[in-house]
Amino acid sequence: MSDSLAELTLAIRRFADERDWEQFHSPKNLAMALIVEAGELVEHFQWLSQEESRHLDADRCRAVSLEMADVLIYLLRLADRMDIDLLEAARRKLGINEQRYPAELARGRADKYHRYRSDE
């Protein structure tokens, strides 16, 4: 059982290598596959109300978890092929978002930061 992104990435790489799939795993193809899987994830929520989406039945929740796993697998495979440290990238992006969306200005708001920042 993988308990880290690095271990999971290695397991995914090994899975692809055993099947000689590296030839198909270009960044373009992996990004496209990622979007397809994200679309399949969204399908489970299509036409649900906000409240219904918060309370999925067990079968739908299991199906959603498998689609989320597909998204994660493709994202990790893409990062591996592009030699991107996703944890570092996420930390960097979180820092950027902390600057873009100061808590005291963004709290409870869903609109874009440029609509409430006074310095722009």
KELUM-584106 format. One line per 4 residues: their letters; for each residue x, y, z of N, C-alpha, C, O. Coordinates in Angstrom, 3 decimals. Last residue first. Example, Ala and Ser with C-alpha at 12.3 -4.5 7.8 and 13.67 -1.06 7.14 Angstrom:
BEGIN
sa = 12.850/-2.250/7.080/13.670/-1.060/7.140/12.900/0.030/7.870/13.409/1.138/8.039 ~ 13.190/-5.690/7.800/12.300/-4.500/7.800/13.200/-3.300/7.800/14.236/-3.319/8.465
//
This chain:
BEGIN
edsr = -5.871/47.197/-7.346/-5.894/46.891/-8.792/-6.941/47.703/-9.497/-7.104/47.579/-10.710 ~ -6.018/47.432/-4.639/-4.770/47.858/-5.284/-4.742/47.558/-6.774/-3.688/47.657/-7.401 ~ -8.312/46.389/-3.561/-8.271/47.842/-3.753/-7.034/48.313/-4.498/-6.984/49.458/-4.947 ~ -10.129/43.596/-4.561/-8.806/44.130/-4.168/-8.779/45.625/-4.478/-9.190/46.048/-5.558
yrhy = -12.466/42.637/-5.590/-12.501/43.256/-4.265/-11.166/43.768/-3.784/-11.082/44.327/-2.691 ~ -12.051/41.641/-8.083/-13.275/42.415/-7.879/-13.332/43.067/-6.507/-14.154/43.955/-6.277 ~ -9.882/40.057/-8.089/-9.710/41.390/-8.665/-10.964/42.249/-8.473/-10.923/43.461/-8.685 ~ -10.748/37.600/-7.048/-10.069/38.542/-6.170/-9.974/39.942/-6.760/-9.983/40.922/-6.015
kdar = -14.027/36.583/-8.010/-12.594/36.685/-8.270/-11.984/37.814/-7.442/-12.619/38.834/-7.177 ~ -16.373/35.370/-5.512/-16.011/36.089/-6.728/-14.492/36.204/-6.844/-13.766/35.950/-5.883 ~ -17.065/34.233/-3.144/-16.747/33.310/-4.233/-16.327/34.033/-5.504/-15.958/33.384/-6.483 ~ -16.392/34.840/0.299/-16.696/35.354/-1.042/-16.284/34.330/-2.097/-15.270/33.647/-1.949
gral = -15.546/34.180/2.848/-16.974/34.073/2.537/-17.365/34.538/1.150/-18.555/34.624/0.846 ~ -12.692/36.136/2.691/-13.516/35.280/3.553/-14.987/35.350/3.161/-15.594/36.421/3.141 ~ -11.128/37.957/1.330/-11.783/36.891/0.563/-12.755/36.053/1.389/-13.569/35.326/0.819 ~ -9.957/39.732/3.105/-10.765/40.255/1.997/-11.601/39.171/1.316/-12.673/39.459/0.784
eapy = -8.636/38.193/4.972/-9.489/39.278/5.468/-10.358/39.891/4.368/-11.385/40.503/4.663 ~ -7.131/36.471/3.348/-8.270/35.956/4.110/-9.211/37.072/4.545/-10.431/36.921/4.496 ~ -6.270/37.409/0.073/-6.045/37.609/1.507/-7.306/37.232/2.288/-8.413/37.630/1.925 ~ -5.592/36.096/-2.592/-6.858/36.034/-1.876/-6.617/36.207/-0.377/-6.748/35.241/0.376
rqen = -2.956/36.408/-3.453/-4.070/36.835/-4.312/-5.374/36.981/-3.546/-6.166/37.882/-3.820 ~ -1.453/35.282/-1.375/-1.266/36.682/-1.746/-2.455/37.209/-2.549/-2.901/38.337/-2.337 ~ -2.412/32.695/-1.379/-2.485/33.454/-0.130/-2.309/34.946/-0.403/-2.934/35.779/0.253 ~ -1.707/31.932/-3.970/-3.122/32.161/-3.653/-3.308/32.910/-2.339/-4.259/33.678/-2.195
iglk = 1.063/31.650/-3.625/0.545/32.635/-4.585/-0.904/32.974/-4.238/-1.289/34.143/-4.213 ~ 1.039/29.511/-1.795/1.629/30.797/-1.432/1.140/31.918/-2.335/0.836/33.013/-1.863 ~ -0.112/27.556/-3.413/-0.818/27.985/-2.210/-0.283/29.334/-1.732/-1.053/30.198/-1.314 ~ 1.921/27.260/-5.286/0.635/27.808/-5.711/-0.180/28.285/-4.514/-0.864/29.305/-4.594
rraa = 3.903/26.093/-3.672/4.172/27.365/-4.352/2.852/28.035/-4.742/2.685/29.240/-4.550 ~ 2.604/23.717/-2.954/3.011/24.673/-1.912/3.243/26.060/-2.516/2.833/27.072/-1.947 ~ 2.354/22.588/-5.495/1.151/22.917/-4.728/1.479/23.914/-3.618/0.714/24.847/-3.373 ~ 5.049/22.214/-6.176/4.209/23.072/-7.016/2.954/23.506/-6.256/2.536/24.659/-6.357
elld = 5.769/20.379/-4.166/6.422/21.689/-4.225/5.575/22.668/-5.047/5.406/23.822/-4.654 ~ 4.081/18.264/-4.927/3.973/18.848/-3.593/4.607/20.235/-3.550/4.044/21.160/-2.964 ~ 4.960/17.692/-7.533/3.624/18.233/-7.306/3.465/18.843/-5.922/2.773/19.850/-5.771 ~ 7.641/18.226/-9.290/7.346/17.858/-7.907/6.005/18.504/-7.561/5.928/19.709/-7.326
idmr = 8.013/17.058/-12.521/7.462/18.128/-11.692/7.155/17.554/-10.314/6.492/16.524/-10.191 ~ 8.747/15.583/-14.828/9.687/15.819/-13.738/9.279/17.037/-12.903/10.089/17.920/-12.621 ~ 6.931/14.750/-16.622/7.441/16.107/-16.812/8.443/16.508/-15.734/8.931/17.638/-15.724 ~ 6.267/12.239/-15.720/6.824/12.354/-17.070/7.435/13.725/-17.318/8.351/13.858/-18.128
dalr = 5.185/12.984/-13.216/6.360/12.118/-13.304/7.039/12.263/-14.661/8.261/12.396/-14.732 ~ 2.937/14.445/-13.980/3.999/15.102/-13.218/5.291/14.298/-13.291/6.373/14.872/-13.416 ~ 1.516/12.358/-15.236/1.916/13.545/-15.991/3.058/14.264/-15.275/4.040/14.650/-15.909 ~ 1.081/10.684/-13.029/1.843/10.187/-14.183/2.347/11.351/-15.030/3.488/11.330/-15.493
llyi = -0.496/12.318/-11.407/0.821/11.884/-10.947/1.682/11.379/-12.096/2.888/11.626/-12.124 ~ -2.737/12.559/-13.097/-1.999/13.744/-12.680/-0.595/13.373/-12.208/0.380/14.034/-12.565 ~ -3.583/9.898/-13.309/-3.114/10.606/-14.507/-2.316/11.861/-14.139/-1.330/12.184/-14.801 ~ -4.217/9.453/-10.571/-3.236/8.617/-11.270/-2.701/9.333/-12.508/-1.490/9.368/-12.728
lvda = -6.230/11.369/-10.091/-4.962/11.414/-9.361/-3.875/10.626/-10.084/-2.739/11.087/-10.192 ~ -8.230/10.421/-11.835/-7.695/11.778/-11.988/-6.329/11.879/-11.309/-5.382/12.412/-11.888 ~ -8.690/7.877/-10.705/-8.210/8.006/-12.087/-7.580/9.367/-12.328/-6.521/9.466/-12.949 ~ -9.669/8.665/-8.193/-8.415/7.915/-8.273/-7.839/7.995/-9.681/-6.630/8.162/-9.843
mels = -12.051/9.807/-8.966/-11.037/10.660/-8.346/-9.673/9.972/-8.397/-8.650/10.620/-8.618 ~ -13.316/7.487/-9.815/-13.018/8.529/-10.801/-11.965/9.487/-10.244/-11.083/9.930/-10.979 ~ -13.527/6.197/-7.339/-12.741/5.578/-8.415/-12.395/6.591/-9.502/-11.294/6.555/-10.051 ~ -15.209/7.952/-5.955/-13.852/7.717/-5.452/-12.970/7.079/-6.520/-11.782/7.390/-6.599
varc = -17.555/7.724/-7.460/-16.832/9.004/-7.439/-15.402/8.783/-6.973/-14.474/9.365/-7.535 ~ -18.255/5.104/-6.734/-17.959/5.425/-8.137/-17.174/6.726/-8.239/-16.229/6.819/-9.021 ~ -18.721/5.501/-3.984/-17.675/4.571/-4.435/-17.267/4.875/-5.872/-16.079/4.901/-6.193 ~ -20.891/7.277/-4.181/-19.655/7.713/-3.517/-18.490/6.803/-3.910/-17.384/7.290/-4.146
rdad = -22.802/5.642/-5.333/-22.297/6.785/-6.090/-20.990/7.289/-5.480/-20.081/7.686/-6.209 ~ -23.161/3.813/-3.207/-22.732/3.364/-4.540/-22.144/4.507/-5.352/-21.101/4.351/-5.987 ~ -24.007/5.455/-1.035/-22.760/4.679/-0.962/-22.263/4.245/-2.329/-21.062/4.301/-2.591 ~ -25.180/8.706/-2.137/-25.383/7.373/-1.579/-24.081/6.578/-1.709/-23.164/6.993/-2.418
lhrs = -24.028/11.963/-1.158/-24.132/10.891/-2.150/-24.419/9.566/-1.457/-23.965/9.327/-0.338 ~ -24.385/14.775/-0.220/-24.875/13.561/0.447/-25.103/12.447/-0.573/-26.240/12.041/-0.816 ~ -23.668/16.925/-1.735/-23.004/16.771/-0.427/-23.352/15.456/0.263/-22.690/15.065/1.224 ~ -25.356/16.888/-3.859/-23.947/16.601/-4.118/-23.166/16.401/-2.819/-22.111/15.767/-2.822
eeqs = -27.732/17.723/-2.686/-27.598/16.319/-3.107/-26.135/15.951/-3.328/-25.720/14.833/-3.022 ~ -27.112/20.480/-2.373/-27.327/19.624/-1.206/-27.173/18.145/-1.566/-26.544/17.394/-0.820 ~ -26.953/21.350/-5.022/-25.813/21.519/-4.130/-25.929/20.550/-2.952/-24.960/19.885/-2.585 ~ -28.495/18.772/-7.071/-28.492/20.064/-6.371/-27.225/20.155/-5.528/-26.516/19.166/-5.343
lwqf = -27.385/17.242/-10.088/-27.657/17.182/-8.653/-27.712/18.600/-8.096/-27.049/19.506/-8.601 ~ -26.625/17.454/-12.719/-28.038/17.605/-12.416/-28.372/17.445/-10.934/-29.545/17.508/-10.566 ~ -23.658/15.729/-12.224/-24.510/16.436/-13.177/-25.970/16.337/-12.739/-26.469/15.255/-12.431 ~ -22.019/14.211/-10.728/-22.670/15.323/-10.047/-23.647/16.081/-10.944/-24.371/16.964/-10.483
hevl = -20.891/12.392/-12.425/-21.604/11.875/-11.247/-22.370/12.959/-10.497/-23.272/12.656/-9.715 ~ -19.519/13.988/-14.250/-20.765/13.334/-14.651/-21.577/12.842/-13.460/-22.808/12.872/-13.485 ~ -17.115/14.607/-13.048/-18.179/15.614/-13.045/-19.527/14.989/-13.386/-20.559/15.414/-12.869 ~ -15.686/12.268/-13.699/-15.951/12.615/-12.303/-17.136/13.579/-12.222/-18.049/13.384/-11.420
egae = -15.490/12.519/-16.427/-16.232/11.382/-15.881/-16.560/11.603/-14.411/-17.608/11.165/-13.937 ~ -13.860/14.779/-16.517/-15.213/14.836/-17.057/-16.078/13.701/-16.530/-17.254/13.896/-16.225 ~ -11.536/13.680/-15.506/-12.193/14.748/-14.741/-13.637/14.912/-15.216/-14.533/15.155/-14.408 ~ -10.954/11.945/-17.619/-11.304/11.387/-16.312/-11.988/12.431/-15.435/-12.920/12.106/-14.699
vila = -10.395/13.866/-19.598/-11.456/12.875/-19.813/-11.917/12.321/-18.466/-13.116/12.235/-18.200 ~ -8.188/15.130/-18.429/-9.428/15.886/-18.648/-10.604/14.944/-18.866/-11.699/15.201/-18.367 ~ -6.341/13.031/-18.514/-6.712/13.631/-17.235/-8.036/14.383/-17.363/-8.902/14.276/-16.495 ~ -6.013/12.681/-21.238/-6.632/11.609/-20.459/-7.113/12.135/-19.108/-8.168/11.731/-18.617
maln = -4.668/15.098/-21.807/-5.972/14.817/-22.409/-6.714/13.738/-21.631/-7.915/13.864/-21.391 ~ -2.336/14.693/-20.358/-3.202/15.830/-20.030/-4.597/15.618/-20.601/-5.593/15.926/-19.946 ~ -1.324/12.447/-21.720/-1.692/12.335/-20.311/-2.599/13.474/-19.884/-3.542/13.254/-19.124 ~ -0.836/13.523/-24.266/-1.792/12.431/-24.103/-2.250/12.296/-22.655/-3.429/12.056/-22.393
kpsh = 1.095/15.532/-23.603/-0.161/15.854/-24.283/-1.207/14.776/-24.049/-2.340/15.079/-23.674 ~ 3.222/14.023/-22.454/2.478/15.007/-21.660/1.129/15.369/-22.294/0.130/15.496/-21.586 ~ 2.849/10.584/-23.465/3.395/11.923/-23.686/2.633/12.893/-22.780/1.505/12.602/-22.383 ~ 2.529/7.698/-23.232/2.360/8.642/-22.139/3.127/9.944/-22.352/3.944/10.346/-21.523
fqew = 3.094/5.789/-25.059/1.823/6.496/-25.224/1.654/7.642/-24.224/0.742/8.457/-24.357 ~ 5.475/4.719/-24.207/5.411/5.268/-25.567/4.140/6.080/-25.809/4.117/6.960/-26.669 ~ 4.805/3.564/-21.800/5.511/4.840/-21.785/5.446/5.515/-23.156/5.370/6.740/-23.247 ~ 3.708/1.068/-21.818/2.824/2.182/-22.140/3.540/3.522/-22.175/2.934/4.527/-22.546
dred = 4.496/-1.560/-21.194/5.131/-0.831/-22.292/4.253/0.323/-22.772/4.079/0.529/-23.973 ~ 3.621/-2.662/-18.904/2.721/-2.767/-20.056/3.274/-2.078/-21.300/2.606/-2.016/-22.332 ~ 5.505/-2.018/-17.048/5.200/-3.437/-17.252/4.328/-3.667/-18.478/4.309/-4.769/-19.026 ~ 5.287/0.795/-17.074/6.468/0.133/-17.645/6.191/-1.335/-17.949/6.598/-1.840/-18.996
afrr = 2.869/1.189/-15.680/2.982/1.584/-17.086/4.156/0.881/-17.762/4.033/0.421/-18.898 ~ 3.640/0.156/-13.144/2.454/-0.361/-13.846/2.547/-0.060/-15.335/2.330/-0.944/-16.164 ~ 5.770/1.887/-12.541/6.010/0.449/-12.695/4.863/-0.208/-13.477/5.099/-1.028/-14.363 ~ 4.347/4.292/-12.283/5.407/4.152/-13.289/5.678/2.680/-13.578/5.800/2.283/-14.736
ialt = 2.754/3.639/-10.095/2.120/3.967/-11.376/3.134/3.821/-12.509/2.812/3.287/-13.570 ~ 4.732/3.307/-8.146/3.837/2.193/-8.470/3.154/2.417/-9.819/2.998/1.477/-10.598 ~ 5.816/5.889/-8.094/6.650/4.742/-8.504/5.793/3.543/-8.889/6.099/2.843/-9.854 ~ 3.574/7.280/-7.122/4.141/7.607/-8.432/4.999/6.461/-8.952/4.912/6.104/-10.127
leal = 3.384/6.154/-4.579/2.311/5.946/-5.542/2.793/6.228/-6.957/2.457/5.496/-7.887 ~ 5.751/7.133/-3.455/5.543/5.689/-3.594/4.453/5.378/-4.608/4.584/4.447/-5.403 ~ 5.223/9.905/-3.604/6.402/9.335/-4.268/6.233/7.833/-4.473/6.539/7.316/-5.548 ~ 2.975/10.224/-2.011/2.875/10.495/-3.449/4.049/9.879/-4.203/3.883/9.387/-5.319
sdsm = 2.578/7.485/0.280/3.109/8.787/-0.093/2.929/8.966/-1.598/2.756/8.004/-2.346 ~ 1.807/4.954/0.755/1.389/5.939/1.730/2.008/7.300/1.464/1.970/8.178/2.327 ~ 0.649/2.112/-0.931/1.422/3.352/-1.016/0.901/4.346/0.009/-0.306/4.556/0.119 ~ 0.852/-1.190/0.000/0.000/0.000/0.000/0.888/1.241/0.000/1.772/1.383/0.844
//
